[in-house]
Amino acid sequence: MLAHSVARRVTFLIAVGTLVAATGCIHVSSRVRYNGEAMSSTWQYRSFMLGDRSPSTLRAMYYSSDARNLGHRSVAYPAFGRW
């Protein structure tokens, strides 16, 4: 009876561990998802996916592939603004 109880607990722990490991590998954070959406909405990406492999398109994709700037609109910094 004791061996059966221990085997049952071990089986349960293995199942829980497998479930935790699987969900950890499948989970995609929202930042990654938003970066992917921002990248796929650029003209360079659409042009590349439609077959344009020109050096200018590849260069534009390379220089616009900074993940920190995807989906970010740059706004000129107002030097002094209104005092």
N, C-alpha and C positions, 0 to 999 in steps of 0.2 A: 504494500500500500504506500509506503514511504517513497519507494523508488518511482512509483507511478506519479506521485505528486511532484517529485523533483523533475521528472521528465516533462511533465505538463508545464511547469514553470519555465524550464529551459526553452521549450518550444515556444511558449508565449513571448519570452524575451527575445528570441531570435526573430520572431514575426514582427515584433514592435521595432527592433533594430533595423530590419530590412525596410519596413515602412518609412521610418525616419530617414534612412539613407536615400531611399528613392525619391521622397518628396524634397529633400535637400538638393538633389541633382536636377530635378524638374523645375523647381521654382526659378522664375525670372523676375528680377526686381523691376519696379515700374520705371526707374531711370533708364535701364537698358532698353525697355520696350519703347519709351518715348524717344530715345536717341535713334533707334531703328526707324521709327516712324518719321522723324525729322530727316534722316538721311534719305529715305526712300521718296521723300517729297521734293528733293532737289532736282533741278533740270539735268545735272550731270549724271545722276543715277538713272533717271528715266532714259536719257540718251544712250547710256552704256547698255542698259537692258534691251534697248531696241536695236543694238548691233553696232553702234558707233564706237569704234576702237581707235579713234584718231588720237594723236599725241596731245592735242589741246584738251580733249575731254578727259583723258587719263591724268593729265597734269592738274586740271581743275578738280577732279575727284581727290587727288592726293593732297592738294593744298586746302581743300575744304573738309577734310576728314578728321579734323580735331574734334574729339568727342565732347570736349568742354564747350565748344562753340555751336554745336548742332542745335538748331531750334532757338538760338539766341539771336535776337536782333540787336545789332550794335547801335548805340545812340551816342551822338557826339556829347562829350562832357562839357557842360556849360562852365566856362572858366570862372566867372564870378556870379552869374545869375543876377537876381534882383536883390539888392541890399536893402 
